[in-house]
Amino acid sequence: MTNTLIPYYAVIFTSTQKENIEGYSDMAEKMEILAKQQKGFLGMNSARNAVGITVSYWESLEAIKNWKQQTDHLVAQQKGRQDWYIWYNVRICKVEREYEFYS
Amino acid sequence: MTNTLIPYYAVIFTSTQKENIEGYSDMAEKMEILAKQQKGFLGMNSARNAVGITVSYWESLEAIKNWKQQTDHLVAQQKGRQDWYIWYNVRICKVEREYEFYS
């Protein structure tokens, strides 16, 4: 998807959740739709077992900063800290190289 | 885990698998044990639903290169391309900032 855009940026969001996460999946869906509408958004992937990993890709650090401060996203972050997450870690990364395999 | 080590490096491995992945989970377990023994290894997280995401963390690009070329890992990569993966993408990233939340 993104090879020609290098360097671009990745946000690696790793988390563990509480047992009762009422409202989470609706919010996650809303945030995914909203993220895709942001300027500079390139793509995202998510998976969750014992830990959840969401990686989103962005054109610039500024795009990441804008998304972090987007009003509805701020509400979601606050709700996440209060109700859903036991722990999370956010890493801001510069993607320096990329390669892909297709069978 | 790693805040004081910044900058360090992340390898984001994103993949989709075939339906029959006989032998995969044994190999994945072996590779995780082996990765943890490599010089410069800092940590890793994995999760899989529709896509699988494994992120491993390393002290340097050299440590990543050495792991990529480690003999048993080369065998596993070859087997993965032949038998298990429909598609995969590997991104080599420099971790520039990190923050964490504990409830």
N, CA and C atoms of all chains as a GROMACS GRO file, in nm:
protein
  618
    1MET      N    1   0.081  -0.121   0.000
    1MET     CA    2   0.000   0.000   0.000
    1MET      C    3   0.084   0.126   0.000
    2THR      N    4   0.197   0.122   0.068
    2THR     CA    5   0.255   0.247   0.117
    2THR      C    6   0.402   0.264   0.083
    3ASN      N    7   0.457   0.166   0.012
    3ASN     CA    8   0.601   0.164  -0.012
    3ASN      C    9   0.656   0.294  -0.070
    4THR      N   10   0.582   0.352  -0.162
    4THR     CA   11   0.629   0.472  -0.229
    4THR      C   12   0.619   0.596  -0.141
    5LEU      N   13   0.556   0.581  -0.027
    5LEU     CA   14   0.539   0.696   0.063
    5LEU      C   15   0.651   0.706   0.167
    6ILE      N   16   0.739   0.609   0.170
    6ILE     CA   17   0.844   0.607   0.272
    6ILE      C   18   0.931   0.730   0.265
    7PRO      N   19   0.967   0.796   0.377
    7PRO     CA   20   0.923   0.758   0.511
    7PRO      C   21   0.782   0.807   0.543
    8TYR      N   22   0.706   0.723   0.612
    8TYR     CA   23   0.579   0.766   0.670
    8TYR      C   24   0.578   0.720   0.815
    9TYR      N   25   0.466   0.733   0.883
    9TYR     CA   26   0.467   0.709   1.028
    9TYR      C   27   0.363   0.605   1.070
   10ALA      N   28   0.398   0.532   1.175
   10ALA     CA   29   0.308   0.430   1.231
   10ALA      C   30   0.283   0.462   1.377
   11VAL      N   31   0.160   0.444   1.421
   11VAL     CA   32   0.126   0.450   1.563
   11VAL      C   33   0.091   0.307   1.607
   12ILE      N   34   0.175   0.251   1.692
   12ILE     CA   35   0.149   0.115   1.744
   12ILE      C   36   0.080   0.130   1.879
   13PHE      N   37  -0.047   0.089   1.884
   13PHE     CA   38  -0.126   0.098   2.007
   13PHE      C   39  -0.146  -0.045   2.059
   14THR      N   40  -0.087  -0.075   2.174
   14THR     CA   41  -0.094  -0.209   2.234
   14THR      C   42  -0.171  -0.196   2.364
   15SER      N   43  -0.263  -0.289   2.392
   15SER     CA   44  -0.347  -0.270   2.511
   15SER      C   45  -0.396  -0.401   2.569
   16THR      N   46  -0.431  -0.396   2.698
   16THR     CA   47  -0.510  -0.503   2.759
   16THR      C   48  -0.637  -0.438   2.814
   17GLN      N   49  -0.747  -0.515   2.806
   17GLN     CA   50  -0.878  -0.460   2.843
   17GLN      C   51  -0.934  -0.526   2.968
   18LYS      N   52  -1.026  -0.457   3.032
   18LYS     CA   53  -1.102  -0.513   3.143
   18LYS      C   54  -1.198  -0.621   3.093
   19GLU      N   55  -1.261  -0.693   3.186
   19GLU     CA   56  -1.354  -0.799   3.143
   19GLU      C   57  -1.483  -0.741   3.086
   20ASN      N   58  -1.537  -0.642   3.153
   20ASN     CA   59  -1.660  -0.577   3.106
   20ASN      C   60  -1.623  -0.454   3.023
   21ILE      N   61  -1.646  -0.464   2.892
   21ILE     CA   62  -1.609  -0.351   2.806
   21ILE      C   63  -1.732  -0.302   2.729
   22GLU      N   64  -1.842  -0.290   2.802
   22GLU     CA   65  -1.967  -0.244   2.742
   22GLU      C   66  -1.947  -0.111   2.668
   23GLY      N   67  -1.994  -0.105   2.547
   23GLY     CA   68  -1.984   0.016   2.467
   23GLY      C   69  -1.856   0.026   2.384
   24TYR      N   70  -1.761  -0.062   2.413
   24TYR     CA   71  -1.631  -0.050   2.345
   24TYR      C   72  -1.639  -0.072   2.195
   25SER      N   73  -1.708  -0.179   2.153
   25SER     CA   74  -1.700  -0.213   2.011
   25SER      C   75  -1.771  -0.109   1.923
   26ASP      N   76  -1.881  -0.050   1.975
   26ASP     CA   77  -1.944   0.062   1.903
   26ASP      C   78  -1.847   0.178   1.887
   27MET      N   79  -1.780   0.211   1.997
   27MET     CA   80  -1.685   0.324   1.993
   27MET      C   81  -1.568   0.294   1.900
   28ALA      N   82  -1.517   0.170   1.906
   28ALA     CA   83  -1.403   0.133   1.820
   28ALA      C   84  -1.441   0.148   1.673
   29GLU      N   85  -1.563   0.106   1.641
   29GLU     CA   86  -1.611   0.117   1.504
   29GLU      C   87  -1.621   0.264   1.460
   30LYS      N   88  -1.678   0.346   1.549
   30LYS     CA   89  -1.688   0.491   1.520
   30LYS      C   90  -1.550   0.553   1.499
   31MET      N   91  -1.456   0.517   1.585
   31MET     CA   92  -1.322   0.576   1.576
   31MET      C   93  -1.249   0.532   1.450
   32GLU      N   94  -1.275   0.410   1.406
   32GLU     CA   95  -1.212   0.363   1.282
   32GLU      C   96  -1.265   0.442   1.163
   33ILE      N   97  -1.397   0.463   1.160
   33ILE     CA   98  -1.457   0.542   1.052
   33ILE      C   99  -1.402   0.685   1.054
   34LEU      N  100  -1.392   0.740   1.174
   34LEU     CA  101  -1.344   0.878   1.190
   34LEU      C  102  -1.196   0.892   1.152
   35ALA      N  103  -1.116   0.794   1.194
   35ALA     CA  104  -0.972   0.798   1.162
   35ALA      C  105  -0.952   0.800   1.010
   36LYS      N  106  -1.031   0.718   0.940
   36LYS     CA  107  -1.017   0.709   0.794
   36LYS      C  108  -1.051   0.840   0.723
   37GLN      N  109  -1.124   0.928   0.794
   37GLN     CA  110  -1.160   1.058   0.735
   37GLN      C  111  -1.055   1.165   0.761
   38GLN      N  112  -0.955   1.135   0.844
   38GLN     CA  113  -0.858   1.238   0.882
   38GLN      C  114  -0.757   1.260   0.770
   39LYS      N  115  -0.712   1.384   0.762
   39LYS     CA  116  -0.607   1.421   0.667
   39LYS      C  117  -0.478   1.344   0.701
   40GLY      N  118  -0.418   1.286   0.601
   40GLY     CA  119  -0.290   1.219   0.623
   40GLY      C  120  -0.301   1.075   0.667
   41PHE      N  121  -0.425   1.024   0.682
   41PHE     CA  122  -0.444   0.883   0.720
   41PHE      C  123  -0.409   0.792   0.602
   42LEU      N  124  -0.332   0.686   0.628
   42LEU     CA  125  -0.292   0.595   0.521
   42LEU      C  126  -0.353   0.456   0.532
   43GLY      N  127  -0.383   0.411   0.655
   43GLY     CA  128  -0.436   0.275   0.670
   43GLY      C  129  -0.428   0.230   0.813
   44MET      N  130  -0.494   0.119   0.847
   44MET     CA  131  -0.480   0.064   0.981
   44MET      C  132  -0.511  -0.085   0.983
   45ASN      N  133  -0.454  -0.154   1.082
   45ASN     CA  134  -0.484  -0.296   1.107
   45ASN      C  135  -0.501  -0.316   1.256
   46SER      N  136  -0.592  -0.407   1.291
   46SER     CA  137  -0.617  -0.439   1.432
   46SER      C  138  -0.634  -0.588   1.451
   47ALA      N  139  -0.589  -0.638   1.565
   47ALA     CA  140  -0.618  -0.775   1.608
   47ALA      C  141  -0.611  -0.778   1.759
   48ARG      N  142  -0.691  -0.867   1.819
   48ARG     CA  143  -0.689  -0.878   1.965
   48ARG      C  144  -0.702  -1.022   2.009
   49ASN      N  145  -0.609  -1.069   2.094
   49ASN     CA  146  -0.626  -1.192   2.170
   49ASN      C  147  -0.597  -1.153   2.316
   50ALA      N  148  -0.491  -1.208   2.375
   50ALA     CA  149  -0.457  -1.166   2.512
   50ALA      C  150  -0.424  -1.016   2.516
   51VAL      N  151  -0.353  -0.970   2.417
   51VAL     CA  152  -0.334  -0.825   2.400
   51VAL      C  153  -0.398  -0.782   2.268
   52GLY      N  154  -0.435  -0.656   2.264
   52GLY     CA  155  -0.484  -0.598   2.139
   52GLY      C  156  -0.373  -0.515   2.077
   53ILE      N  157  -0.362  -0.523   1.946
   53ILE     CA  158  -0.265  -0.440   1.874
   53ILE      C  159  -0.339  -0.369   1.762
   54THR      N  160  -0.334  -0.236   1.761
   54THR     CA  161  -0.385  -0.159   1.648
   54THR      C  162  -0.268  -0.077   1.596
   55VAL      N  163  -0.241  -0.090   1.468
   55VAL     CA  164  -0.137  -0.007   1.407
   55VAL      C  165  -0.204   0.081   1.303
   56SER      N  166  -0.189   0.212   1.318
   56SER     CA  167  -0.240   0.303   1.215
   56SER      C  168  -0.121   0.372   1.148
   57TYR      N  169  -0.141   0.406   1.021
   57TYR     CA  170  -0.033   0.462   0.939
   57TYR      C  171  -0.072   0.600   0.891
   58TRP      N  172   0.026   0.691   0.894
   58TRP     CA  173   0.001   0.832   0.870
   58TRP      C  174   0.112   0.895   0.786
   59GLU      N  175   0.076   0.999   0.712
   59GLU     CA  176   0.174   1.066   0.625
   59GLU      C  177   0.278   1.145   0.702
   60SER      N  178   0.240   1.195   0.820
   60SER     CA  179   0.330   1.286   0.892
   60SER      C  180   0.302   1.283   1.041
   61LEU      N  181   0.398   1.334   1.118
   61LEU     CA  182   0.379   1.348   1.263
   61LEU      C  183   0.266   1.446   1.292
   62GLU      N  184   0.252   1.545   1.206
   62GLU     CA  185   0.145   1.644   1.226
   62GLU      C  186   0.007   1.579   1.214
   63ALA      N  187  -0.008   1.489   1.118
   63ALA     CA  188  -0.136   1.419   1.102
   63ALA      C  189  -0.167   1.336   1.228
   64ILE      N  190  -0.066   1.275   1.286
   64ILE     CA  191  -0.084   1.196   1.409
   64ILE      C  192  -0.126   1.286   1.525
   65LYS      N  193  -0.059   1.401   1.535
   65LYS     CA  194  -0.091   1.496   1.641
   65LYS      C  195  -0.234   1.548   1.628
   66ASN      N  196  -0.273   1.579   1.506
   66ASN     CA  197  -0.410   1.627   1.482
   66ASN      C  198  -0.513   1.521   1.520
   67TRP      N  199  -0.484   1.398   1.486
   67TRP     CA  200  -0.577   1.288   1.520
   67TRP      C  201  -0.585   1.269   1.671
   68LYS      N  202  -0.471   1.277   1.737
   68LYS     CA  203  -0.469   1.262   1.883
   68LYS      C  204  -0.558   1.368   1.949
   69GLN      N  205  -0.563   1.488   1.888
   69GLN     CA  206  -0.634   1.600   1.950
   69GLN      C  207  -0.774   1.620   1.892
   70GLN      N  208  -0.816   1.535   1.800
   70GLN     CA  209  -0.949   1.548   1.740
   70GLN      C  210  -1.055   1.532   1.850
   71THR      N  211  -1.154   1.620   1.850
   71THR     CA  212  -1.246   1.631   1.964
   71THR      C  213  -1.316   1.499   2.001
   72ASP      N  214  -1.379   1.433   1.905
   72ASP     CA  215  -1.449   1.307   1.936
   72ASP      C  216  -1.352   1.198   1.980
   73HIS      N  217  -1.232   1.204   1.925
   73HIS     CA  218  -1.129   1.106   1.962
   73HIS      C  219  -1.083   1.130   2.106
   74LEU      N  220  -1.076   1.256   2.148
   74LEU     CA  221  -1.040   1.288   2.287
   74LEU      C  222  -1.142   1.229   2.384
   75VAL      N  223  -1.269   1.239   2.348
   75VAL     CA  224  -1.376   1.181   2.430
   75VAL      C  225  -1.358   1.028   2.440
   76ALA      N  226  -1.328   0.966   2.326
   76ALA     CA  227  -1.307   0.821   2.323
   76ALA      C  228  -1.187   0.780   2.408
   77GLN      N  229  -1.079   0.858   2.400
   77GLN     CA  230  -0.959   0.827   2.480
   77GLN      C  231  -0.989   0.833   2.629
   78GLN      N  232  -1.064   0.936   2.669
   78GLN     CA  233  -1.100   0.954   2.810
   78GLN      C  234  -1.185   0.836   2.859
   79LYS      N  235  -1.284   0.800   2.777
   79LYS     CA  236  -1.372   0.686   2.808
   79LYS      C  237  -1.290   0.556   2.816
   80GLY      N  238  -1.195   0.541   2.727
   80GLY     CA  239  -1.110   0.423   2.727
   80GLY      C  240  -1.030   0.410   2.856
   81ARG      N  241  -0.971   0.522   2.900
   81ARG     CA  242  -0.892   0.518   3.024
   81ARG      C  243  -0.981   0.489   3.144
   82GLN      N  244  -1.103   0.542   3.141
   82GLN     CA  245  -1.193   0.529   3.254
   82GLN      C  246  -1.256   0.389   3.262
   83ASP      N  247  -1.299   0.338   3.145
   83ASP     CA  248  -1.386   0.219   3.147
   83ASP      C  249  -1.329   0.091   3.087
   84TRP      N  250  -1.242   0.100   2.989
   84TRP     CA  251  -1.213  -0.020   2.909
   84TRP      C  252  -1.073  -0.076   2.924
   85TYR      N  253  -0.972   0.013   2.938
   85TYR     CA  254  -0.834  -0.036   2.934
   85TYR      C  255  -0.775  -0.058   3.073
   86ILE      N  256  -0.711  -0.173   3.091
   86ILE     CA  257  -0.628  -0.194   3.208
   86ILE      C  258  -0.495  -0.122   3.187
   87TRP      N  259  -0.447  -0.131   3.068
   87TRP     CA  260  -0.314  -0.080   3.033
   87TRP      C  261  -0.310  -0.052   2.884
   88TYR      N  262  -0.242   0.053   2.844
   88TYR     CA  263  -0.206   0.066   2.703
   88TYR      C  264  -0.074   0.135   2.683
   89ASN      N  265  -0.017   0.113   2.567
   89ASN     CA  266   0.111   0.172   2.529
   89ASN      C  267   0.096   0.226   2.387
   90VAL      N  268   0.148   0.346   2.366
   90VAL     CA  269   0.145   0.408   2.234
   90VAL      C  270   0.287   0.437   2.189
   91ARG      N  271   0.320   0.387   2.073
   91ARG     CA  272   0.454   0.415   2.017
   91ARG      C  273   0.438   0.486   1.882
   92ILE      N  274   0.509   0.598   1.869
   92ILE     CA  275   0.511   0.673   1.744
   92ILE      C  276   0.639   0.636   1.671
   93CYS      N  277   0.623   0.586   1.550
   93CYS     CA  278   0.738   0.529   1.478
   93CYS      C  279   0.749   0.586   1.337
   94LYS      N  280   0.872   0.597   1.292
   94LYS     CA  281   0.897   0.631   1.152
   94LYS      C  282   0.922   0.502   1.074
   95VAL      N  283   0.842   0.479   0.970
   95VAL     CA  284   0.860   0.359   0.887
   95VAL      C  285   0.973   0.385   0.789
   96GLU      N  286   1.080   0.307   0.802
   96GLU     CA  287   1.199   0.333   0.721
   96GLU      C  288   1.215   0.239   0.603
   97ARG      N  289   1.164   0.115   0.618
   97ARG     CA  290   1.171   0.018   0.509
   97ARG      C  291   1.049  -0.071   0.513
   98GLU      N  292   1.015  -0.126   0.397
   98GLU     CA  293   0.894  -0.208   0.390
   98GLU      C  294   0.908  -0.307   0.276
   99TYR      N  295   0.866  -0.432   0.300
   99TYR     CA  296   0.858  -0.527   0.189
   99TYR      C  297   0.741  -0.620   0.210
  100GLU      N  298   0.701  -0.684   0.102
  100GLU     CA  299   0.574  -0.754   0.102
  100GLU      C  300   0.588  -0.886   0.026
  101PHE      N  301   0.510  -0.985   0.068
  101PHE     CA  302   0.507  -1.115  -0.001
  101PHE      C  303   0.362  -1.148  -0.040
  102TYR      N  304   0.344  -1.192  -0.164
  102TYR     CA  305   0.214  -1.243  -0.208
  102TYR      C  306   0.233  -1.387  -0.256
  103SER      N  307   0.149  -1.479  -0.210
  103SER     CA  308   0.163  -1.620  -0.253
  103SER      C  309   0.101  -1.640  -0.390
  104MET      N  310   0.826  -0.058   2.923
  104MET     CA  311   0.943  -0.145   2.909
  104MET      C  312   1.063  -0.072   2.850
  105THR      N  313   1.040   0.018   2.759
  105THR     CA  314   1.145   0.051   2.664
  105THR      C  315   1.171   0.200   2.650
  106ASN      N  316   1.098   0.279   2.727
  106ASN     CA  317   1.104   0.423   2.710
  106ASN      C  318   1.246   0.481   2.714
  107THR      N  319   1.326   0.429   2.804
  107THR     CA  320   1.461   0.484   2.822
  107THR      C  321   1.554   0.441   2.708
  108LEU      N  322   1.510   0.351   2.624
  108LEU     CA  323   1.594   0.300   2.515
  108LEU      C  324   1.576   0.379   2.385
  109ILE      N  325   1.482   0.471   2.384
  109ILE     CA  326   1.451   0.546   2.261
  109ILE      C  327   1.573   0.621   2.211
  110PRO      N  328   1.605   0.619   2.080
  110PRO     CA  329   1.531   0.545   1.978
  110PRO      C  330   1.570   0.397   1.976
  111TYR      N  331   1.467   0.312   1.953
  111TYR     CA  332   1.494   0.172   1.925
  111TYR      C  333   1.408   0.136   1.803
  112TYR      N  334   1.402   0.009   1.768
  112TYR     CA  335   1.339  -0.026   1.641
  112TYR      C  336   1.226  -0.128   1.657
  113ALA      N  337   1.126  -0.116   1.571
  113ALA     CA  338   1.014  -0.210   1.571
  113ALA      C  339   1.003  -0.274   1.433
  114VAL      N  340   0.974  -0.403   1.432
  114VAL     CA  341   0.939  -0.473   1.309
  114VAL      C  342   0.791  -0.508   1.316
  115ILE      N  343   0.714  -0.446   1.229
  115ILE     CA  344   0.570  -0.473   1.223
  115ILE      C  345   0.546  -0.576   1.113
  116PHE      N  346   0.503  -0.695   1.155
  116PHE     CA  347   0.478  -0.806   1.062
  116PHE      C  348   0.327  -0.828   1.057
  117THR      N  349   0.266  -0.797   0.942
  117THR     CA  350   0.121  -0.810   0.924
  117THR      C  351   0.096  -0.920   0.822
  118SER      N  352   0.000  -1.008   0.846
  118SER     CA  353  -0.015  -1.122   0.755
  118SER      C  354  -0.158  -1.174   0.749
  119THR      N  355  -0.188  -1.242   0.640
  119THR     CA  356  -0.308  -1.327   0.633
  119THR      C  357  -0.261  -1.469   0.600
  120GLN      N  358  -0.333  -1.566   0.659
  120GLN     CA  359  -0.290  -1.705   0.646
  120GLN      C  360  -0.389  -1.787   0.563
  121LYS      N  361  -0.341  -1.898   0.512
  121LYS     CA  362  -0.426  -1.995   0.444
  121LYS      C  363  -0.517  -2.064   0.546
  122GLU      N  364  -0.612  -2.145   0.498
  122GLU     CA  365  -0.701  -2.214   0.592
  122GLU      C  366  -0.631  -2.327   0.664
  123ASN      N  367  -0.554  -2.407   0.591
  123ASN     CA  368  -0.480  -2.516   0.652
  123ASN      C  369  -0.339  -2.469   0.686
  124ILE      N  370  -0.311  -2.455   0.814
  124ILE     CA  371  -0.178  -2.405   0.854
  124ILE      C  372  -0.111  -2.507   0.947
  125GLU      N  373  -0.120  -2.634   0.908
  125GLU     CA  374  -0.060  -2.742   0.986
  125GLU      C  375   0.089  -2.714   1.012
  126GLY      N  376   0.127  -2.726   1.136
  126GLY     CA  377   0.267  -2.705   1.173
  126GLY      C  378   0.300  -2.563   1.211
  127TYR      N  379   0.207  -2.470   1.182
  127TYR     CA  380   0.238  -2.329   1.206
  127TYR      C  381   0.257  -2.296   1.354
  128SER      N  382   0.166  -2.343   1.440
  128SER     CA  383   0.173  -2.294   1.579
  128SER      C  384   0.297  -2.347   1.651
  129ASP      N  385   0.338  -2.470   1.618
  129ASP     CA  386   0.464  -2.521   1.672
  129ASP      C  387   0.582  -2.433   1.630
  130MET      N  388   0.583  -2.400   1.501
  130MET     CA  389   0.693  -2.319   1.449
  130MET      C  390   0.690  -2.178   1.509
  131ALA      N  391   0.571  -2.121   1.522
  131ALA     CA  392   0.559  -1.986   1.579
  131ALA      C  393   0.614  -1.985   1.722
  132GLU      N  394   0.582  -2.090   1.796
  132GLU     CA  395   0.631  -2.100   1.934
  132GLU      C  396   0.784  -2.110   1.937
  133LYS      N  397   0.838  -2.195   1.850
  133LYS     CA  398   0.986  -2.209   1.842
  133LYS      C  399   1.052  -2.076   1.807
  134MET      N  400   0.993  -2.005   1.711
  134MET     CA  401   1.053  -1.879   1.665
  134MET      C  402   1.046  -1.772   1.774
  135GLU      N  403   0.938  -1.775   1.854
  135GLU     CA  404   0.928  -1.678   1.964
  135GLU      C  405   1.038  -1.704   2.067
  136ILE      N  406   1.058  -1.831   2.100
  136ILE     CA  407   1.165  -1.867   2.196
  136ILE      C  408   1.301  -1.825   2.141
  137LEU      N  409   1.320  -1.852   2.013
  137LEU     CA  410   1.449  -1.821   1.950
  137LEU      C  411   1.473  -1.669   1.940
  138ALA      N  412   1.369  -1.596   1.904
  138ALA     CA  413   1.381  -1.450   1.893
  138ALA      C  414   1.425  -1.390   2.027
  139LYS      N  415   1.366  -1.441   2.134
  139LYS     CA  416   1.398  -1.390   2.268
  139LYS      C  417   1.542  -1.413   2.308
  140GLN      N  418   1.608  -1.508   2.240
  140GLN     CA  419   1.748  -1.538   2.271
  140GLN      C  420   1.845  -1.453   2.189
  141GLN      N  421   1.793  -1.377   2.093
  141GLN     CA  422   1.880  -1.302   2.004
  141GLN      C  423   1.934  -1.178   2.072
  142LYS      N  424   2.056  -1.141   2.036
  142LYS     CA  425   2.119  -1.018   2.084
  142LYS      C  426   2.037  -0.898   2.037
  143GLY      N  427   2.008  -0.809   2.128
  143GLY     CA  428   1.938  -0.687   2.089
  143GLY      C  429   1.787  -0.698   2.090
  144PHE      N  430   1.733  -0.816   2.124
  144PHE     CA  431   1.588  -0.833   2.132
  144PHE      C  432   1.533  -0.761   2.254
  145LEU      N  433   1.423  -0.686   2.237
  145LEU     CA  434   1.366  -0.611   2.349
  145LEU      C  435   1.228  -0.661   2.392
  146GLY      N  436   1.151  -0.719   2.299
  146GLY     CA  437   1.016  -0.764   2.336
  146GLY      C  438   0.934  -0.790   2.212
  147MET      N  439   0.817  -0.852   2.230
  147MET     CA  440   0.728  -0.871   2.116
  147MET      C  441   0.584  -0.890   2.162
  148ASN      N  442   0.491  -0.856   2.073
  148ASN     CA  443   0.347  -0.879   2.095
  148ASN      C  444   0.287  -0.934   1.968
  149SER      N  445   0.190  -1.023   1.985
  149SER     CA  446   0.120  -1.081   1.870
  149SER      C  447  -0.029  -1.090   1.896
  150ALA      N  448  -0.108  -1.075   1.791
  150ALA     CA  449  -0.252  -1.102   1.797
  150ALA      C  450  -0.297  -1.136   1.656
  151ARG      N  451  -0.400  -1.220   1.646
  151ARG     CA  452  -0.449  -1.257   1.514
  151ARG      C  453  -0.600  -1.270   1.515
  152ASN      N  454  -0.668  -1.198   1.424
  152ASN     CA  455  -0.808  -1.224   1.391
  152ASN      C  456  -0.812  -1.239   1.238
  153ALA      N  457  -0.879  -1.149   1.169
  153ALA     CA  458  -0.878  -1.156   1.022
  153ALA      C  459  -0.735  -1.138   0.969
  154VAL      N  460  -0.662  -1.046   1.029
  154VAL     CA  461  -0.518  -1.035   1.001
  154VAL      C  462  -0.441  -1.066   1.129
  155GLY      N  463  -0.320  -1.110   1.111
  155GLY     CA  464  -0.229  -1.127   1.224
  155GLY      C  465  -0.131  -1.012   1.228
  156ILE      N  466  -0.102  -0.966   1.349
  156ILE     CA  467  -0.002  -0.860   1.366
  156ILE      C  468   0.097  -0.908   1.471
  157THR      N  469   0.223  -0.912   1.436
  157THR     CA  470   0.329  -0.938   1.533
  157THR      C  471   0.424  -0.820   1.527
  158VAL      N  472   0.446  -0.758   1.641
  158VAL     CA  473   0.544  -0.649   1.646
  158VAL      C  474   0.656  -0.693   1.738
  159SER      N  475   0.778  -0.692   1.686
  159SER     CA  476   0.894  -0.721   1.771
  159SER      C  477   0.979  -0.596   1.782
  160TYR      N  478   1.047  -0.583   1.895
  160TYR     CA  479   1.124  -0.462   1.926
  160TYR      C  480   1.271  -0.497   1.944
  161TRP      N  481   1.356  -0.413   1.892
  161TRP     CA  482   1.500  -0.442   1.882
  161TRP      C  483   1.583  -0.318   1.913
  162GLU      N  484   1.702  -0.341   1.965
  162GLU     CA  485   1.792  -0.230   2.000
  162GLU      C  486   1.847  -0.156   1.879
  163SER      N  487   1.864  -0.228   1.768
  163SER     CA  488   1.931  -0.168   1.652
  163SER      C  489   1.887  -0.233   1.522
  164LEU      N  490   1.914  -0.166   1.411
  164LEU     CA  491   1.887  -0.224   1.279
  164LEU      C  492   1.974  -0.348   1.256
  165GLU      N  493   2.093  -0.346   1.314
  165GLU     CA  494   2.183  -0.462   1.299
  165GLU      C  495   2.122  -0.586   1.366
  166ALA      N  496   2.062  -0.568   1.483
  166ALA     CA  497   1.998  -0.681   1.551
  166ALA      C  498   1.884  -0.738   1.466
  167ILE      N  499   1.810  -0.650   1.400
  167ILE     CA  500   1.700  -0.694   1.311
  167ILE      C  501   1.754  -0.773   1.192
  168LYS      N  502   1.861  -0.721   1.134
  168LYS     CA  503   1.924  -0.787   1.020
  168LYS      C  504   1.976  -0.926   1.058
  169ASN      N  505   2.041  -0.933   1.174
  169ASN     CA  506   2.092  -1.062   1.222
  169ASN      C  507   1.979  -1.163   1.243
  170TRP      N  508   1.870  -1.116   1.299
  170TRP     CA  509   1.755  -1.206   1.322
  170TRP      C  510   1.695  -1.251   1.189
  171LYS      N  511   1.685  -1.160   1.095
  171LYS     CA  512   1.630  -1.196   0.964
  171LYS      C  513   1.713  -1.308   0.899
  172GLN      N  514   1.845  -1.305   0.924
  172GLN     CA  515   1.936  -1.400   0.858
  172GLN      C  516   1.972  -1.521   0.944
  173GLN      N  517   1.914  -1.528   1.065
  173GLN     CA  518   1.943  -1.642   1.154
  173GLN      C  519   1.898  -1.772   1.085
  174THR      N  520   1.980  -1.874   1.091
  174THR     CA  521   1.959  -1.994   1.008
  174THR      C  522   1.821  -2.060   1.027
  175ASP      N  523   1.785  -2.090   1.151
  175ASP     CA  524   1.656  -2.156   1.175
  175ASP      C  525   1.538  -2.065   1.136
  176HIS      N  526   1.559  -1.934   1.153
  176HIS     CA  527   1.456  -1.839   1.115
  176HIS      C  528   1.440  -1.834   0.962
  177LEU      N  529   1.549  -1.848   0.889
  177LEU     CA  530   1.541  -1.853   0.742
  177LEU      C  531   1.458  -1.972   0.696
  178VAL      N  532   1.476  -2.086   0.763
  178VAL     CA  533   1.397  -2.206   0.731
  178VAL      C  534   1.248  -2.179   0.757
  179ALA      N  535   1.220  -2.115   0.871
  179ALA     CA  536   1.081  -2.083   0.907
  179ALA      C  537   1.019  -1.986   0.806
  180GLN      N  538   1.097  -1.887   0.762
  180GLN     CA  539   1.046  -1.790   0.664
  180GLN      C  540   1.010  -1.860   0.532
  181GLN      N  541   1.098  -1.951   0.489
  181GLN     CA  542   1.076  -2.024   0.364
  181GLN      C  543   0.949  -2.109   0.372
  182LYS      N  544   0.936  -2.179   0.486
  182LYS     CA  545   0.818  -2.262   0.512
  182LYS      C  546   0.691  -2.175   0.517
  183GLY      N  547   0.701  -2.059   0.576
  183GLY     CA  548   0.588  -1.967   0.585
  183GLY      C  549   0.540  -1.923   0.447
  184ARG      N  550   0.635  -1.888   0.361
  184ARG     CA  551   0.598  -1.845   0.225
  184ARG      C  552   0.537  -1.960   0.146
  185GLN      N  553   0.587  -2.080   0.169
  185GLN     CA  554   0.544  -2.197   0.093
  185GLN      C  555   0.408  -2.248   0.140
  186ASP      N  556   0.388  -2.253   0.273
  186ASP     CA  557   0.274  -2.329   0.328
  186ASP      C  558   0.168  -2.246   0.401
  187TRP      N  559   0.204  -2.138   0.466
  187TRP     CA  560   0.113  -2.079   0.563
  187TRP      C  561   0.054  -1.943   0.525
  188TYR      N  562   0.136  -1.859   0.460
  188TYR     CA  563   0.090  -1.722   0.439
  188TYR      C  564   0.032  -1.699   0.299
  189ILE      N  565  -0.081  -1.633   0.295
  189ILE     CA  566  -0.135  -1.582   0.168
  189ILE      C  567  -0.060  -1.455   0.132
  190TRP      N  568  -0.037  -1.376   0.234
  190TRP     CA  569   0.024  -1.245   0.215
  190TRP      C  570   0.093  -1.203   0.345
  191TYR      N  571   0.204  -1.134   0.333
  191TYR     CA  572   0.256  -1.065   0.451
  191TYR      C  573   0.328  -0.937   0.412
  192ASN      N  574   0.339  -0.852   0.510
  192ASN     CA  575   0.406  -0.723   0.494
  192ASN      C  576   0.498  -0.704   0.614
  193VAL      N  577   0.619  -0.658   0.589
  193VAL     CA  578   0.715  -0.632   0.695
  193VAL      C  579   0.756  -0.485   0.690
  194ARG      N  580   0.740  -0.417   0.800
  194ARG     CA  581   0.783  -0.277   0.807
  194ARG      C  582   0.888  -0.262   0.917
  195ILE      N  583   1.000  -0.200   0.881
  195ILE     CA  584   1.107  -0.172   0.976
  195ILE      C  585   1.092  -0.026   1.018
  196CYS      N  586   1.077  -0.003   1.147
  196CYS     CA  587   1.042   0.130   1.197
  196CYS      C  588   1.136   0.174   1.308
  197LYS      N  589   1.160   0.302   1.314
  197LYS     CA  590   1.232   0.361   1.427
  197LYS      C  591   1.129   0.417   1.526
  198VAL      N  592   1.134   0.369   1.651
  198VAL     CA  593   1.042   0.418   1.753
  198VAL      C  594   1.095   0.550   1.806
  199GLU      N  595   1.018   0.656   1.786
  199GLU     CA  596   1.066   0.789   1.820
  199GLU      C  597   1.008   0.842   1.950
  200ARG      N  598   0.884   0.800   1.984
  200ARG     CA  599   0.822   0.844   2.108
  200ARG      C  600   0.735   0.733   2.162
  201GLU      N  601   0.714   0.735   2.292
  201GLU     CA  602   0.636   0.627   2.355
  201GLU      C  603   0.572   0.680   2.481
  202TYR      N  604   0.446   0.643   2.504
  202TYR     CA  605   0.384   0.671   2.634
  202TYR      C  606   0.289   0.560   2.672
  203GLU      N  607   0.257   0.556   2.799
  203GLU     CA  608   0.189   0.440   2.853
  203GLU      C  609   0.084   0.484   2.954
  204PHE      N  610  -0.023   0.406   2.965
  204PHE     CA  611  -0.128   0.432   3.063
  204PHE      C  612  -0.149   0.307   3.148
  205TYR      N  613  -0.158   0.325   3.280
  205TYR     CA  614  -0.195   0.215   3.371
  205TYR      C  615  -0.320   0.258   3.448
  206SER      N  616  -0.422   0.173   3.452
  206SER     CA  617  -0.545   0.209   3.525
  206SER      C  618  -0.524   0.188   3.674
   0.00000   0.00000   0.00000
